[in-house]
């Protein structure tokens, strides 16, 4: 029994991913509404929105790569999601630098 790996139930993983989508989605909507109601006072929320989107894309990309098995198209899609996450994180950093300077 030493060589057996414990596999996670795909339903649990999908449920956790759905809950993460809901939580981050609610956070993004709240941040966007607050940022557009009073942009001068809440301008610090713009980088936060980009970083939340980057986090969600990275989690989705990682999950797609992990669950793809030997399917190279799914792995490529996961890689594109991770690349989009890096791009969004960079935009968030640029936004933070321009706002906080």
Rosetta silent file (secondary structure, phi, psi, omega in degrees, C-alpha in Angstrom):
SEQUENCE: XXXXXXXXXXXXXXXXXXXXXXXXXXXXXXXXXXXXXXXXXXXXXXXXXXXXXXXXXXXXXXXXXXXXXXXXXXXXXXXXXXXXXXXXXXXXXXXXXXXXX
SCORE:     score description
SCORE:     0.000 S_00000001
   1 L     0.000   -1.021 -177.171    0.000    0.000    0.000 S_00000001
   2 L   -70.551  -33.219 -175.772    3.026    2.268    0.083 S_00000001
   3 L   -85.514   -5.225 -177.571    2.963    3.083   -3.631 S_00000001
   4 L   -80.056  132.447  175.036   -0.713    4.025   -3.792 S_00000001
   5 L   -98.717  144.558  178.693   -1.495    7.678   -4.178 S_00000001
   6 L   -85.621  118.485  179.411   -4.668    9.079   -2.789 S_00000001
   7 L   -93.394  142.447  177.440   -6.687   10.637   -5.595 S_00000001
   8 L   -80.461  148.781  176.581   -9.099   13.426   -4.890 S_00000001
   9 L   -69.753  126.562 -178.793  -12.689   13.047   -5.823 S_00000001
  10 H   -61.992  -26.415  178.052  -13.297   15.147   -8.960 S_00000001
  11 H   -68.795  -38.796  177.173  -16.644   16.241   -7.552 S_00000001
  12 H   -65.629  -41.051  178.880  -14.961   17.724   -4.483 S_00000001
  13 H   -64.562  -43.016  178.919  -12.433   19.523   -6.645 S_00000001
  14 H   -65.045  -38.417  178.232  -15.180   20.882   -8.899 S_00000001
  15 H   -65.013  -44.187  178.992  -17.180   21.981   -5.864 S_00000001
  16 H   -64.089  -38.706  178.638  -14.188   23.779   -4.369 S_00000001
  17 H   -66.359  -40.399  176.876  -13.484   25.442   -7.718 S_00000001
  18 H   -64.064  -42.151  178.350  -17.117   26.573   -7.987 S_00000001
  19 H   -64.737  -38.388  176.682  -17.055   27.996   -4.467 S_00000001
  20 H   -64.418  -41.806  176.812  -13.827   29.828   -5.268 S_00000001
  21 H   -59.515  -43.737 -179.298  -15.419   31.253   -8.432 S_00000001
  22 H   -65.291  -46.607 -177.543  -18.398   32.492   -6.445 S_00000001
  23 H   -63.849  -48.560 -179.251  -16.294   34.033   -3.674 S_00000001
  24 H   -68.528  -36.430  176.799  -13.853   35.777   -5.988 S_00000001
  25 H   -61.365  -43.218  177.397  -16.681   36.837   -8.297 S_00000001
  26 H   -64.381  -42.711  177.769  -18.526   38.488   -5.426 S_00000001
  27 H   -60.903  -42.401  179.996  -15.320   40.214   -4.310 S_00000001
  28 H   -65.029  -43.598 -179.991  -14.671   41.506   -7.827 S_00000001
  29 H   -63.119  -42.954  178.997  -18.229   42.812   -8.200 S_00000001
  30 H   -63.667  -43.832  179.691  -18.063   44.595   -4.841 S_00000001
  31 H   -64.211  -40.693 -179.903  -14.672   46.112   -5.692 S_00000001
  32 H   -66.000  -44.148  179.332  -15.873   47.248   -9.117 S_00000001
  33 H   -62.651  -45.486  179.086  -19.026   48.856   -7.742 S_00000001
  34 H   -64.945  -37.829 -178.774  -17.070   50.653   -5.024 S_00000001
  35 H   -69.069  -34.555 -178.512  -14.379   51.736   -7.472 S_00000001
  36 H   -89.399  -15.350  174.136  -16.845   53.214   -9.927 S_00000001
  37 H   -71.446  -47.401  179.290  -19.042   54.895   -7.338 S_00000001
  38 L  -138.169   84.584 -174.097  -16.154   57.011   -6.068 S_00000001
  39 L   -65.153  -31.378 -178.734  -13.029   56.465   -8.209 S_00000001
  40 L   -69.459  -40.256 -177.764  -10.895   59.096   -6.484 S_00000001
  41 L   -80.115  -31.039 -175.374  -11.381   57.687   -3.029 S_00000001
  42 L  -111.947   32.066 -178.076  -11.316   54.005   -4.019 S_00000001
  43 L   -69.267  -18.914  177.725   -8.625   54.019   -6.685 S_00000001
  44 L   -67.900  -13.346 -178.796   -6.609   51.472   -4.723 S_00000001
  45 H   -78.054  -20.486 -178.619   -9.234   48.887   -5.719 S_00000001
  46 H   -62.147  -47.235  175.121   -8.224   48.853   -9.397 S_00000001
  47 H   -64.242  -33.026  178.757   -5.030   46.824   -8.850 S_00000001
  48 H   -62.245  -40.254  178.763   -6.948   44.571   -6.459 S_00000001
  49 H   -62.131  -45.031  178.476   -9.455   43.801   -9.223 S_00000001
  50 H   -63.648  -40.702 -179.600   -6.643   42.851  -11.609 S_00000001
  51 H   -68.010  -36.438  175.832   -4.949   40.707   -8.966 S_00000001
  52 H   -65.028  -40.793  177.030   -8.180   38.870   -8.158 S_00000001
  53 H   -64.754  -39.388  177.610   -8.672   38.160  -11.860 S_00000001
  54 H   -64.142  -41.806  178.634   -5.069   36.946  -12.107 S_00000001
  55 H   -61.317  -44.810 -178.725   -5.581   34.679   -9.110 S_00000001
  56 H   -65.863  -40.664  177.601   -8.743   33.187  -10.595 S_00000001
  57 H   -66.009  -38.661  179.845   -7.086   32.605  -13.973 S_00000001
  58 H   -67.096  -39.329  177.636   -4.065   30.964  -12.364 S_00000001
  59 H   -65.273  -42.582  178.364   -6.238   28.610  -10.327 S_00000001
  60 H   -64.658  -41.266  178.364   -8.273   27.713  -13.417 S_00000001
  61 H   -64.848  -44.013  178.757   -5.125   27.143  -15.470 S_00000001
  62 H   -61.926  -42.789  179.980   -3.527   25.007  -12.783 S_00000001
  63 H   -64.953  -41.263 -179.340   -6.703   22.937  -12.430 S_00000001
  64 H   -66.684  -39.584  178.726   -6.990   22.451  -16.187 S_00000001
  65 H   -66.721  -42.706 -179.260   -3.340   21.372  -16.466 S_00000001
  66 H   -65.071  -37.022 -174.813   -3.667   18.985  -13.502 S_00000001
  67 H   -93.856    3.120 -174.354   -6.860   17.386  -14.769 S_00000001
  68 L   -79.082  -24.025 -177.602   -5.901   17.174  -18.460 S_00000001
  69 L    66.417 -118.702 -179.228   -4.027   13.883  -18.261 S_00000001
  70 L  -102.253    4.861 -177.992   -2.559   13.271  -21.705 S_00000001
  71 L   -78.981  106.490 -176.048   -4.801   15.723  -23.565 S_00000001
  72 H   -70.094  -27.098  178.501   -2.420   18.302  -24.988 S_00000001
  73 H   -67.399  -40.407  177.344   -5.222   20.659  -26.036 S_00000001
  74 H   -68.349  -37.555  176.750   -6.415   20.961  -22.452 S_00000001
  75 H   -63.852  -40.023  178.422   -2.845   21.469  -21.262 S_00000001
  76 H   -65.244  -39.603  176.393   -2.390   24.229  -23.842 S_00000001
  77 H   -63.362  -40.211  175.878   -5.616   25.850  -22.662 S_00000001
  78 H   -64.906  -38.180  176.850   -4.373   25.703  -19.087 S_00000001
  79 H   -65.076  -38.323  176.618   -1.095   27.225  -20.170 S_00000001
  80 H   -65.272  -38.482  176.849   -2.957   30.067  -21.883 S_00000001
  81 H   -64.594  -39.939  177.490   -4.934   30.689  -18.702 S_00000001
  82 H   -66.846  -37.501  176.732   -1.701   30.829  -16.707 S_00000001
  83 H   -65.647  -39.401  175.927   -0.206   33.228  -19.271 S_00000001
  84 H   -63.996  -35.270  177.687   -3.310   35.424  -18.969 S_00000001
  85 H   -64.834  -41.331  178.413   -2.854   35.335  -15.190 S_00000001
  86 H   -64.617  -41.669  178.772    0.720   36.566  -15.530 S_00000001
  87 H   -63.129  -44.631  178.707   -0.451   39.342  -17.868 S_00000001
  88 H   -65.074  -38.565  177.399   -3.219   40.402  -15.469 S_00000001
  89 H   -64.764  -39.371  177.943   -0.820   40.375  -12.521 S_00000001
  90 H   -65.654  -40.918  176.880    1.592   42.576  -14.482 S_00000001
  91 H   -63.958  -38.357  176.790   -1.215   45.000  -15.346 S_00000001
  92 H   -63.620  -40.371  177.257   -2.159   45.042  -11.659 S_00000001
  93 H   -65.112  -45.255  177.521    1.421   45.860  -10.691 S_00000001
  94 H   -61.593  -39.933  178.119    1.608   48.637  -13.281 S_00000001
  95 H   -64.481  -43.642  179.368   -1.708   49.973  -12.057 S_00000001
  96 H   -64.072  -41.465  179.749   -0.546   49.907   -8.446 S_00000001
  97 H   -64.502  -42.555 -178.285    2.704   51.676   -9.293 S_00000001
  98 H   -70.550  -31.027 -179.696    0.896   54.386  -11.245 S_00000001
  99 H   -79.260  -43.659 -172.105   -1.725   54.925   -8.531 S_00000001
 100 H   -87.450    0.220  177.513    0.541   54.831   -5.481 S_00000001
 101 L   -87.510    0.000    0.000    3.294   57.019   -6.920 S_00000001
